[in-house]
């Protein structure tokens, strides 16, 4: 235990005697705005369009079902007073069952959409991370910081990474097997 403490003290002492300016001058640092990349990358817009296309049919079906339920409910409200008691109860039960079925379908739709959205976001994040790493290696950066509170424009690499993503976004993606 004493040797570890002594060794740590020795390393700390050696590090503190090293000129601070020399250590900083050697490190090349870049800062990237990940939120901007995730929002503006053409891959994000493509993923959004794919999701919209994938879920458009189910969304339209739910909207149609919702309008139908609303129409049936309004008709029951309007004609309920003049209906026979048994018929009114039967239509109310049918309407409640339909509303429960609609709520279940709507919940399933939202869960499926969220799962797919999270999958697409995960893939987009991996793509962005890979592109940031590629740019950092080619630019010879030692450290890349994501979403810093403040960074001067001279070390902000967001636009360069975005340009690389846009260039990759213009080339057709390989077909899925």
C-alpha positions as CSV (number, residue, x, y, z in Angstrom):
1,X,0.0,0.0,0.0
2,X,2.8,2.4,0.9
3,X,4.6,1.7,-2.4
4,X,1.4,2.5,-4.4
5,X,1.0,5.7,-2.5
6,X,4.7,6.6,-3.0
7,X,4.5,5.7,-6.7
8,X,1.4,7.8,-7.1
9,X,3.0,10.8,-5.4
10,X,6.1,10.4,-7.6
11,X,4.1,10.3,-10.8
12,X,2.0,13.3,-9.6
13,X,5.2,15.3,-8.8
14,X,6.7,14.4,-12.2
15,X,3.6,15.4,-14.0
16,X,3.3,18.7,-12.2
17,X,6.9,19.7,-13.0
18,X,6.3,19.2,-16.7
19,X,5.5,22.5,-18.5
20,X,1.8,22.8,-18.9
21,X,2.0,24.7,-22.2
22,X,4.1,22.0,-23.8
23,X,1.6,19.3,-22.9
24,X,-1.3,21.3,-24.3
25,X,0.5,22.3,-27.5
26,X,1.0,18.7,-28.4
27,X,-2.6,17.6,-28.1
28,X,-4.8,18.4,-31.1
29,X,-8.5,18.7,-30.0
30,X,-11.7,18.9,-31.9
31,X,-15.2,19.5,-30.8
32,X,-18.3,18.2,-32.5
33,X,-22.0,19.1,-32.1
34,X,-23.6,15.6,-32.1
35,X,-27.2,17.0,-31.9
36,X,-26.6,19.0,-35.1
37,X,-25.2,16.0,-36.9
38,X,-28.1,13.8,-35.9
39,X,-30.6,16.5,-37.1
40,X,-28.9,17.6,-40.3
41,X,-27.3,14.5,-41.6
42,X,-29.0,13.2,-44.8
43,X,-29.0,9.7,-43.3
44,X,-31.4,11.1,-40.6
45,X,-33.8,12.5,-43.1
46,X,-33.7,9.2,-45.1
47,X,-34.4,7.2,-42.0
48,X,-37.3,9.5,-41.1
49,X,-38.8,9.0,-44.6
50,X,-38.4,5.3,-44.4
51,X,-40.2,5.3,-41.0
52,X,-43.0,7.4,-42.4
53,X,-43.5,5.1,-45.4
54,X,-43.3,2.0,-43.2
55,X,-46.0,3.2,-40.8
56,X,-48.2,5.4,-43.1
57,X,-50.7,2.6,-43.9
58,X,-51.3,1.8,-40.3
59,X,-51.5,5.5,-39.4
60,X,-54.2,6.0,-42.0
61,X,-56.1,2.9,-40.8
62,X,-56.1,4.3,-37.3
63,X,-57.2,7.7,-38.4
64,X,-60.1,6.1,-40.4
65,X,-61.0,3.9,-37.4
66,X,-61.0,7.0,-35.1
67,X,-63.3,9.0,-37.4
68,X,-65.6,6.0,-37.7
69,X,-65.8,5.7,-33.9
70,X,-66.4,9.4,-33.5
71,X,-69.3,9.2,-36.1
72,X,-70.8,6.2,-34.3
73,X,-70.6,7.9,-30.9
74,X,-72.2,11.1,-32.3
75,X,-75.0,9.0,-33.9
76,X,-75.6,7.1,-30.6
77,X,-75.7,10.5,-28.7
78,X,-78.2,11.8,-31.2
79,X,-80.4,8.8,-31.7
80,X,-79.9,7.2,-28.2
81,X,-83.0,8.8,-26.7
82,X,-85.3,7.4,-29.4
83,X,-83.9,3.9,-29.4
84,X,-85.2,1.0,-27.5
85,X,-83.4,0.3,-24.2
86,X,-81.9,-3.0,-25.4
87,X,-80.8,-1.7,-28.7
88,X,-79.2,1.4,-27.1
89,X,-77.3,-0.8,-24.5
90,X,-76.2,-3.1,-27.3
91,X,-74.8,-0.2,-29.4
92,X,-73.1,1.3,-26.3
93,X,-71.5,-2.0,-25.6
94,X,-70.4,-2.4,-29.2
95,X,-69.0,1.2,-29.2
96,X,-67.1,0.6,-25.9
97,X,-65.6,-2.6,-27.3
98,X,-64.6,-0.8,-30.5
99,X,-63.0,2.0,-28.5
100,X,-61.0,-0.5,-26.4
101,X,-59.9,-2.2,-29.6
102,X,-58.9,1.1,-31.1
103,X,-56.9,2.1,-28.0
104,X,-55.1,-1.3,-28.1
105,X,-54.3,-0.9,-31.8
106,X,-53.1,2.7,-31.2
107,X,-50.9,1.6,-28.3
108,X,-49.4,-1.2,-30.5
109,X,-48.8,1.3,-33.3
110,X,-47.0,3.7,-30.9
111,X,-44.9,0.9,-29.4
112,X,-43.9,-0.5,-32.8
113,X,-43.1,3.1,-34.1
114,X,-41.0,3.8,-31.0
115,X,-39.1,0.5,-31.4
116,X,-38.3,1.2,-35.0
117,X,-37.4,4.9,-34.3
118,X,-35.0,3.8,-31.6
119,X,-33.4,1.2,-34.0
120,X,-33.0,3.8,-36.7
121,X,-31.6,6.3,-34.2
122,X,-29.1,3.7,-32.9
123,X,-28.0,3.0,-36.5
124,X,-27.7,6.8,-37.2
125,X,-25.7,7.3,-34.0
126,X,-23.3,4.5,-35.0
127,X,-22.9,6.1,-38.5
128,X,-22.2,9.5,-37.0
129,X,-19.7,8.1,-34.5
130,X,-17.9,6.2,-37.2
131,X,-17.7,9.3,-39.4
132,X,-16.4,11.4,-36.5
133,X,-13.7,8.8,-35.7
134,X,-12.7,8.6,-39.4
135,X,-12.4,12.4,-39.7
136,X,-10.5,12.6,-36.4
137,X,-8.0,10.0,-37.6
138,X,-7.5,11.6,-41.0
139,X,-7.2,15.1,-39.4
140,X,-4.7,13.8,-36.8
141,X,-6.8,14.8,-33.8
142,X,-5.8,13.4,-30.4
143,X,-9.1,14.1,-28.7
144,X,-12.7,14.8,-29.9
145,X,-15.2,16.3,-27.4
146,X,-18.9,16.0,-28.0
147,X,-21.2,18.9,-27.1
148,X,-18.8,21.1,-25.2
149,X,-20.2,24.1,-23.3
150,X,-17.9,26.4,-25.3
151,X,-15.6,25.8,-28.1
152,X,-13.9,28.2,-30.5
153,X,-14.8,27.9,-34.2
154,X,-11.2,26.9,-34.9
155,X,-11.6,23.5,-33.2
156,X,-15.2,22.9,-34.1
157,X,-15.3,20.0,-36.6
158,X,-19.0,19.6,-36.9
159,X,-19.3,21.1,-40.4
160,X,-16.5,19.0,-41.8
161,X,-18.1,15.8,-40.4
162,X,-21.5,16.9,-41.7
163,X,-20.0,17.5,-45.1
164,X,-18.5,13.9,-45.1
165,X,-21.9,12.5,-44.0
166,X,-23.6,14.5,-46.8
167,X,-21.1,13.1,-49.3
168,X,-21.8,9.6,-48.1
169,X,-25.5,10.3,-48.1
170,X,-25.5,11.1,-51.8
171,X,-24.0,7.7,-52.7
172,X,-26.6,5.0,-52.9
173,X,-26.7,2.7,-49.9
174,X,-25.9,-1.0,-50.4
175,X,-28.9,-3.2,-50.9
176,X,-29.9,-5.3,-47.9
177,X,-29.6,-9.0,-48.4
